Amino acid sequence: MYICNCNGITDKEVDTALNAGVERWDDVHAFYGCEPCCGQCQCEIVEAIVERDSKSTGKIPAAAIAMAG
C-alpha cells in the first residue's frame, strides 16, 4: 500500500527505513532520496514510528507526540 503518493513510498519501504534507524517522518523520504511534498503521509509515518518505538520501549516517545501534534 502506498503511504506517500507524491513520492511512491510504500508501507514496506517505510518499515525498511524505520528498521534502518530513521527517527523522523521526513527522514523516511530522505532515506529514499526525496523530500515530502504535500504532507498527507506525515500522520501514517509518525504512527509507524510511534508503533516501532513503543514496541521497543513500552512508551510513546515525546518527540513522536510532538511531531504528530
Secondary structure, DSSP 8 states (H G I E B T S, - for coil): -EEETTTTEEHHHHHHHHHTT--SHHHHHHHTT---SS-TTHHHHHHHHHHHHHHHHSS--HHHHHHH-
